Amino acid sequence: MTYQDDAVVIDNDVFNLIKETFNKELETNNPEYRNNLFEKSKDYFVKTDDGSYSIKSRKINDKVETLHTKSGAISESFKKFIDPLKLDYSKDIAVLDICAGLGYNSSAAIFDFLQNTDNTTNLKIDMVEISPETLAAGLIVPSPIAEHDIVKKAIEDELVNDNFASLHLEDTKIPDNIDINVFIEDARISVQKLKDNTYDAIFLDPFSQTMAPELFTCDLFKEFKRLIKDDGIVATYTSSAPVRSGFFEAGFHVGEGPVFGRFQGGTIASPNPNSLEKALNINDERRIALSDVGVPFRDITLNKSSDEINKIRTDERHAKRHVSKISSAVKTPIFLGEDIEDAALKRRVERNLAKVNIPGIQSKEAYYIIEPQKDYTIESNDNHNSRLRVYEMNKRLQEVINNKFKGE
């Protein structure tokens, strides 16, 4: 199995049905095959609460999910990827859409642009999706907004160019001030070919870090740092500690994104802390700064497999736990400076702390480590932000572990 095959997340049956249908289109140039495909494959699509369709995933850990939240597929695109941007449409805008999927995120970006432009500026969107079958699913699904038809036209043009399809059935015209490029390849290859300081926004929308850790590594984020403008924003749906830690290591400031269809907000990253509306919450900062759960995914060569990347992180976590990081068991760092009433939990927490030279949850060492959060504010700016606090807490932890704490 190739990496491209392994990276596909849509249901295997609909994947094969799409592939067979477009092969027939190539053989016959008959539009009926594509025109009938949505009705034939309807069981694999799920209508979400806002009326837009998502598509079922292949079985993962004996569970089938959808590619979008059931609260609303197109609504998720607006809430998670458009609302945090607050772009200045008085100038030209460039967006990089990683894991473009059905094309909803790019459609939402076009909608927002057309609502706010005076037609004197331009929008450039570079869409990256490894699976032509997934892009083809975006062609056959009913468009949730009119702007999706614009994206469909760009997808179709590239699928024809890539010899996956043969017919130009989409008749929507792409506006002259919108330029859409579609790359059907591994995003790790695409980003290395793109120019520095190009993008106002990067959408990062893989299915999950479990299935695709290669798209959540600090090494890929270093490429994002090269590509993004100084006040640009990277938006992703996940609140995962290793992902946020990876952004920190790549040189970004990190904040919390909007909550939609999940219990916690996504992640917003920018080279400029003033571009973030909200810092991370106190507990997330502590877990990233102090525990092994904050060890990021790594892929120095940008070509390793998912299994290799997961193993590298697992090995690094084991090597750092009780050595340079507090154990993440029972979320130990969040209890520093607290009073734990549960005696059994307190014993477990303090055993973990003792292994890194912290005598107790309310010891001088504990208060010293979390002191940078004393003046915590949810606002993010040059003087108060999650990056400063995370790095200072980690520095203080190393002082305590290495017996350099002087008892201040």
Secondary structure, 3 states (H helix, E strand, C coil): CCHHHHHCCECHHHHHHHHHHHHHHHHHCCCHHHHCHHHHCHHHEEECCCCCEEEEECCECCECCECCCCCCHHHHHHHHHHCCCCCCCCCCEEEEEECCCCCHHHHHHHHHHHHHCCCCCCEEEEEECCCHHHHHHHHHCCCCCCHHHHHHHHHHHHHHHCCCCCCCCCCCCCCCCEEEEEECCCHHHHHHHCCCCCEEEEEECCCCCCCCHHHCEHHHHHHHHHHEEEEEEEEECCCCHHHHHHHHHCCCEEEECCCCCCCCCCEEEECCHHHCCCECCHHHHHHHHHEHHHCCECCCCCCCCHHHHHHHHHHHHHHHECCCEECCHHHHHHHCCCCCCCHHHHHHHHHHHHCCCCCCCCCHHHHHHHHHHCCCCCCCCCCCCHHHHHHHHHHHHHHHHCCCCCCC
